[in-house]
Amino acid sequence: MPSLPAPAKRHPRRGGSPRPLRNPRAGPVALRKLQEHLDWWLPGRGRADPTLAALMNAALSFELDMAWQAAALFVMLRVNAKRGQADPVFAAIDYLLEKHNPCFVLEALCLGESLEVASDSGAFWLEWSYGHATPLHSQLGGWERLRHHLSRLPDAACAEVVEHAQLWRDRSELPLRCTLSYLCSDQSEWAADDLAECLGEPGGFPAYGWRLLATLTQVRLVEDLLRRYGQHCPDEWMWCLHSGLGQQAGGSFELLRERWGMRSQRNLLAASALLGDR
C-alpha cells in the first residue's frame, strides 16, 4: 500500500512538489536482494514451465533487455518484501528507468500480472497466474514507485505512458484497469469509469477498487463511495484522498469521521490538518 507525505500535499502533477527519486545504488540493491535467496530459486527452476524457467534464469543473471525478463524480476523480488522495510521492487524500478524508458517499465509491470510464485519444500518458481490475484495485485509494489517517477516527467513523456496504458486497459480485466487508473494520476475519467464498475460488482465493492481514491478528483463520487462502503476503507487508502482531492478532501474526512470513525492515528492527524478544530 502506498504511503504519502504530509497531509496537505497533493500529487505533484496536480500542484504538489515532486520528490527526488534518483537512486544510484538501485541496481546493486535489487540484485543483492534477489541473490540473497538463490537457494529458493535455483532448486525451483526445474519445476517451472521451460519458458518461465528461462525468464527466471534471465532475472537471476540480471539480464533485463526484454519486458518479460523485467516482469519476472519484479514478481520474484516481491517474495523478498518485508513489512516495515523498503520494497526491493522499488530499487528494480529505479534501475530499469535508468536503462529503459517508462513505457518499458509499464509493460513489464503489466506482464507481471500474468505471473505468480509457487513454492514447495523450500523451492520457489514462477507459474502462469491464469487470472488469479497475484502479489502485485494485493500490494502495489512497483506501481507505486513508477507513479512517483511519472509525477516528475514532462507532459509529453507522461502522455506517451498514458497512451501505452490505454492499450492495456482496452484488453484487461477490472483489477488491472484500476491499477492503471491509480498509476496515471491525471486520468480521473478512467478512475470514474472503473469506480462505476466496482460499485456494480455482485460480491460488493472489491478491495482493489480503493486504489482509485488516489486518482479520483470528483468529490461527489468519492463521498458517495465513502457513504456506502467507508467502513471497509483501509486506512492506507484513506490517506490517498489527499492525492486526488487535495484540500477538498476535508469534506470526505469529515464524512468518514462522523459516519464511520477514524481507526488510524495518522488519519486523525490528517483530518485535523484539513478540518482544523471542527
C-alpha positions in Angstrom: 0.0 0.0 0.0 1.3 3.5 -0.7 2.4 5.9 1.9 2.1 9.6 1.0 3.9 12.6 2.6 2.3 15.4 4.7 -1.5 15.5 4.6 -1.7 18.9 2.8 0.4 17.8 -0.2 -1.3 16.8 -3.4 0.1 14.6 -6.2 2.9 16.6 -8.0 1.1 16.7 -11.3 -1.8 18.4 -9.6 0.1 21.1 -7.8 2.2 19.2 -5.3 6.0 19.3 -5.1 7.9 16.3 -6.7 10.3 14.5 -4.5 13.8 13.5 -5.8 13.9 9.8 -6.7 17.3 9.2 -8.1 19.0 6.2 -6.6 22.4 5.5 -8.0 22.7 2.2 -6.0 19.4 0.9 -7.2 20.8 -1.8 -9.4 23.2 -3.3 -6.8 20.5 -3.2 -4.2 17.9 -5.1 -6.3 20.5 -7.6 -7.4 21.7 -8.3 -3.9 18.1 -8.7 -2.7 17.4 -11.2 -5.4 20.6 -13.2 -4.8 20.1 -13.3 -1.1 17.6 -16.1 -1.8 19.3 -18.0 -4.6 18.7 -21.2 -2.6 15.0 -20.6 -3.0 15.0 -20.1 -6.8 17.7 -22.4 -8.1 16.0 -25.7 -6.9 12.7 -24.4 -8.3 13.8 -23.9 -11.9 13.3 -27.5 -12.8 9.6 -27.3 -11.8 8.8 -24.3 -13.9 7.4 -24.2 -17.4 10.5 -24.1 -19.8 9.6 -20.5 -20.9 9.3 -19.4 -17.3 12.5 -21.2 -16.3 14.3 -19.2 -19.0 12.8 -16.0 -17.5 13.9 -17.0 -14.1 17.4 -17.5 -15.3 17.5 -14.1 -17.0 16.2 -12.4 -13.9 18.7 -14.2 -11.7 21.5 -13.1 -14.1 20.1 -9.6 -14.2 19.6 -9.8 -18.0 16.8 -7.3 -18.4 16.7 -6.4 -22.0 13.1 -7.7 -22.5 10.0 -6.6 -20.7 9.1 -10.2 -19.8 12.5 -10.6 -18.1 11.9 -7.5 -16.1 8.4 -8.8 -15.2 9.9 -12.0 -13.8 12.3 -9.9 -11.7 9.5 -7.8 -10.2 7.5 -10.9 -9.2 10.5 -12.7 -7.8 11.5 -9.7 -5.8 8.1 -9.4 -4.2 8.9 -12.6 -2.3 11.7 -10.7 -0.6 9.4 -7.9 0.6 9.2 -7.5 4.4 6.8 -5.3 6.3 8.5 -2.2 7.6 11.4 -2.4 5.1 12.0 -0.7 1.8 10.3 -2.6 -1.0 13.0 -4.3 -3.1 10.8 -3.8 -6.2 11.4 0.0 -5.8 15.1 -0.4 -6.4 14.4 -2.5 -9.5 12.1 0.2 -10.9 14.7 2.9 -10.3 17.4 0.8 -12.0 15.2 0.0 -15.1 14.2 3.6 -15.5 17.9 4.4 -15.8 18.3 1.7 -18.5 15.0 1.9 -20.3 12.0 4.3 -20.8 8.9 4.4 -18.6 6.8 2.6 -21.2 9.2 -0.4 -20.9 8.7 -0.5 -17.1 4.9 -0.2 -17.5 4.9 -3.1 -20.0 6.9 -5.2 -17.5 4.6 -4.4 -14.6 1.5 -5.3 -16.7 3.1 -8.6 -17.9 4.0 -9.3 -14.3 0.3 -9.5 -13.6 0.3 -12.8 -15.6 2.8 -14.4 -13.2 2.7 -15.7 -9.7 5.1 -17.6 -7.4 4.6 -21.2 -6.4 6.6 -23.0 -3.7 7.1 -26.4 -2.2 9.6 -27.7 0.3 11.7 -24.6 0.2 11.8 -24.3 -3.6 10.3 -21.3 -5.4 9.4 -21.0 -9.0 7.2 -18.9 -11.4 3.9 -20.0 -12.7 1.3 -18.5 -15.0 -1.4 -16.9 -12.9 -4.4 -17.5 -15.3 -6.2 -14.6 -13.9 -5.6 -15.3 -10.2 -4.8 -12.4 -7.9 -1.0 -12.0 -7.9 1.4 -10.4 -5.4 1.3 -7.2 -7.5 -2.5 -7.1 -7.3 -2.5 -7.4 -3.5 0.3 -5.0 -2.9 1.1 -2.3 -5.5 4.9 -2.6 -5.2 6.5 -1.2 -8.4 3.3 0.5 -9.5 3.6 3.0 -6.6 7.2 3.7 -7.5 6.5 4.2 -11.2 3.7 6.5 -10.3 6.1 8.7 -8.3 8.5 8.7 -11.2 5.8 9.7 -13.6 4.9 12.7 -11.5 8.3 14.2 -12.4 8.0 13.7 -16.2 7.2 16.4 -18.7 3.7 16.4 -20.0 4.7 14.9 -23.4 6.6 12.0 -21.9 3.7 11.4 -19.5 1.3 11.4 -22.4 3.2 8.5 -24.0 2.8 6.4 -20.9 -0.9 7.2 -20.7 -1.3 6.1 -24.4 0.5 2.9 -23.6 -1.6 2.3 -20.5 -4.7 2.8 -22.6 -3.7 -0.1 -24.9 -3.5 -2.3 -21.8 -6.8 -1.0 -20.5 -8.6 -1.9 -23.7 -7.7 -5.6 -23.2 -7.5 -6.0 -19.4 -9.9 -7.1 -16.7 -11.1 -4.6 -14.0 -8.3 -5.2 -11.4 -5.6 -4.2 -13.8 -7.6 -1.3 -15.1 -8.0 0.0 -11.6 -4.2 -0.3 -11.1 -3.6 1.6 -14.4 -6.0 4.3 -13.2 -4.0 4.6 -10.0 -0.8 4.8 -12.0 -2.0 7.6 -14.3 -2.9 10.3 -11.8 -4.2 12.7 -14.5 -6.8 10.2 -15.7 -9.7 10.8 -13.3 -12.1 9.8 -16.1 -10.6 6.3 -16.1 -11.0 6.2 -12.4 -14.6 7.3 -12.5 -15.4 4.6 -15.1 -13.7 1.9 -13.1 -15.4 3.1 -9.9 -18.8 2.6 -11.6 -17.9 -1.0 -12.5 -16.5 -1.7 -9.0 -19.8 -0.4 -7.5 -21.7 -2.9 -9.7 -19.7 -5.9 -8.7 -22.1 -8.6 -7.4 -19.8 -9.5 -4.5 -19.7 -6.0 -3.1 -17.0 -3.3 -3.5 -13.7 -5.1 -4.3 -10.5 -4.4 -2.4 -8.6 -3.3 -5.5 -11.2 -0.6 -6.0 -9.8 1.5 -3.1 -6.7 2.4 -5.1 -8.9 4.6 -7.2 -9.0 7.1 -4.4 -5.5 8.2 -5.4 -6.7 9.4 -8.8 -10.4 10.4 -8.4 -10.9 14.2 -8.4 -14.7 14.2 -8.3 -15.7 15.0 -4.8 -19.3 13.7 -5.3 -18.1 10.3 -6.5 -15.7 9.9 -3.6 -18.2 10.9 -0.9 -20.9 8.7 -2.4 -18.4 5.8 -2.2 -17.5 6.6 1.4 -21.1 6.8 2.4 -21.8 3.4 1.1 -18.6 1.5 1.9 -16.5 3.8 4.1 -16.4 1.4 7.0 -14.4 -1.0 4.8 -11.9 1.6 3.5 -8.3 0.6 4.6 -6.5 3.4 6.5 -3.7 3.4 3.9 -6.2 4.3 1.1 -8.0 6.9 3.2 -4.6 8.7 3.2 -4.7 8.8 -0.6 -7.7 11.1 -0.5 -5.2 13.9 -0.4 -3.6 12.8 -3.6 -6.8 13.1 -5.7 -8.8 15.7 -3.8 -6.2 17.9 -2.1 -7.8 20.4 0.3 -11.2 19.3 -0.9 -10.6 16.0 0.9 -11.6 17.8 4.1 -15.3 17.0 3.5 -14.5 13.4 2.8 -12.5 13.1 6.0 -15.3 14.8 8.0 -17.8 12.3 6.5 -15.6 9.4 7.5 -15.1 10.8 11.0 -18.8 11.4 11.6 -20.2 8.3 9.9 -17.6 5.6 10.5 -15.0 7.0 12.9 -11.2 7.0 12.4 -9.2 3.9 13.1 -5.8 5.3 12.4 -3.9 7.9 14.4 -2.3 9.0 11.1 -5.7 9.7 9.6 -6.9 11.5 12.7 -3.9 13.9 12.3 -4.6 14.2 8.6 -8.3 15.1 9.2 -7.3 17.6 11.8 -4.9 19.3 9.4 -7.7 19.7 6.9 -10.6 20.4 9.2 -9.0 22.5 11.9 -10.9 22.3 15.2 -14.3 21.5 13.6 
